[in-house]
């Protein structure tokens, strides 16, 4: 890691177990997988403090002290001229992806405020004219937050490889235990690393690219009302049989 009790009769018990099982199954049934791929309509440039909705998710980008400071952009990997001005972008993605630039960072979440788990992503370092790149060229720090802004669980460091075959490449990466936490939004913060494994973000070198953020939307928990309705149905059924 880089430096930085009453007994129920059998029928009633069986019915209650069925209600509980049905509730659990219904919860699973409404859990929805999704991928944030940055293919929707969005402005090409993100400036410090900008908030943008793209489909059913939002991105809020930060960087320099001024709102005019460029902190990120959507890059079309199929356009060979999209990545220029001395930066070296990944070469193995022909779709759109998000590039965090100039020591920028960003938050993302769902427009409707739903909680989700963040399972995996594709990520790459973006070079900014350095003379050489170590095998660990950078890291992305992942932090999850609840709706009140409190940190959920522990942060995670995502490693970003150096040059592979002469260029940077997107790699598929799991978020591991970080993905066990249900969050309202996530912050992604980049660092550039040197050959000693020291990583910092104070020289406009901590640039990174991400795509295909794999998430699972968490449904609202089943309320006790469901169990109440189930038990009421049991009582009505008994009265009908009496």
N, C-alpha and C positions, 0 to 999 in steps of 0.2 A: 504493500500500500504506500502511496506517495506521502511525503511528509506534509503536511498541513492538518295419623295418621289414619284415616278410616279406610278399611278394605272395601274395594269396589267389587260388584258382581262381575262375572267374566265378560258379559256382553257390554256392560258399560266401559270396562277397561279396554276391551277390544276396540270399541267405538272411539274412545279418547285417543288411543294409539293411532287409529286411522286418521283422525283429524290432525294430529301432530304431524304424521307422515305427509298428509296432503299439503299442510302448510309449508313443510320443508321443500316438497317437490315444487310447489307453486313459486317459492322464492327462487329456486334454481332455474325454473322455467323462464323467469323474467330477467335473469342476469344476461346482459347483452354484451357480446364481444364487439369491438370496433377497432379501426385503425385510423390514426390521424396521419394523412399522407401529403398534406399541403397542396393538393391538386385543385382545390376550390378557388373561387374568385377571391383575390386578395391583392392589395397594393404590392408592388415589387420591393419597396423599401420600408424599413421599420426604423423609426427614430426614437430616441430616449423618451420614455413615457407614453409611447403610442399603444393604443388598445385597438385590436382588430378582431372581428368575428369572421370566421371562415367555416361556413356550414354550421354544424352543431357544436363547434368548439371555439374558444377564444385564445388569443395570444397577446400578451402584454410584454413589451420589450423595454429594456433599460440599458444604459451605458454611461456616456459622459455626463457632465454636469448640465449641459445645455440640451433643450428639447430639439435643437437642430442637429445634434450629434447622431450620426448613423450608427445604429446598434445591431442591425440585422437586415437580411433581405431574402426573398424567395428566389432561388436560382433554378433555371430550367436546364437540367443536365444534358438535354439534347442539343442545346445551343453552345457551340464551342467558343463563342465570344462572350458568353454570360459571365465567365470568371476571368477577370483580367486585372490590370492595375497592380501587378506584382504579387497577387495572391495565388496560391496553388490549391485548387479544389480537388475533391475526389473525382476519379475518372470512370468509375464503374456504375454510375446511376444516370439513366437517360430520362428520368422523370423529374418533377419539381421537388425541391427539398428546402429546408430552412437553414440558412447560414447565419450563425451568431458571430458578429465581427467587432473589432476594436475593443476587446475586453468586455463586450456586451453580455447580457444574460437575459433570460426571458422566463415568464410564467405561462402555463397553459392550464385550461380547465374546460368544463362543459358549460355551454350557454345556459342550460336549464338548472344549473347548480347541483346536478347529481354527483354523488360520490363515485369513485372508480378506483380500480387497482391498475397500476402501471407495470406491465408484465415484461416487455422487451422493446428494443428499438434497434435501428440501424444508425451507426454514427461513424464519423471520420474527423480527423484533425484537418485543419486548413492552414497551410503554410503562409507566412507573410514575408518571404524573402530572406529567411535565416540562411546562413552559410551551410549548416548541416542540421540534421534532425535525428535525435536519439530514437531508439526502438520504442520507448514510451515518450511520445512527443507531447502528449497532453492528457488531461483527465476532464471529465464532466462530473460535477458534483450535483447529485440529485437530492432534493429536499421536498418532502411532502407536507402539506398543511391542511388543517381542518377549516371549516367555514368561518371560524372566529379568528383565523390567522395563527393558530397555535401549531407548533411543529408536531408532526405525527411520526412516531418511531425514530429511527436513526437515519442519518444521511448516508448516501452510498457514493463511492467513487467509481466511475465508469472509465476504464483505460482506453486511450486512443493511440493506436499504433503509429509508428513512423512510416517512412516510404516503403512501399511494397512493389517491387519491380519497377522502381523509378518514379512512382506516383502514389498519392494517397488514395486509399480505397475505403468504401463503406464496409463495415463489418457488422454482422448481426450479433447483438449482445443481450443477454438476459439480465434483468434487474435483481434476480435472486430474492433474498429475504425482503428487500425493499418492496417487492410486488405483493407481499402479504398484507400490506397496510391499505385500508380504504381511506382515500384522501379526497379533498375537494379541489385542490389544485397542486401543481408541482412547479418547483423552480429548477432550472437547468443553468448551471454556472460553470464556465470554462476556465481552465488553467493551462498554461504552457509550461513544459518541463525541460530541464537541461540534462546533460549527460550524467550528472550526479543524482538525479531523481528528485531534485528540488523543483517545486512547481510554484509559479506565481502568476499574477494577472494585472501587472501594473505597467506594461510596456506595449500595449496594443498587439500582443502576439498570441493571446489566448482565443483563437478563432476555431470554431468547430461547426460541423454540419450534422443535421439529424433528419431522419425520415422514418416513415412507417412506425409511428409510436403505437404499440399494441396495448390496448386498454380493455378492461372489462367493467362495464357500468354496473354498479351495485344497486339493486332494487330497494325500495323502502321496506323496512322490516314489517313482517306480518303482525298485525295488532292483536290484542287480546279479544277484540270484537269478533274475530273469526272463530276463536274457541267458544265464545259465548253463544254465537249462532249455532255452532255445532252441538253444544250441550242442550240448547233450547230444542233443537230438532230431535235429540234423543228423548227428551221429556215428552214431546208431542207424540212421538212414535209409540212410547209406552202407554200413554193415555188412550191412544187409538186401539191398542191391543187389549186393554183392560176390559 
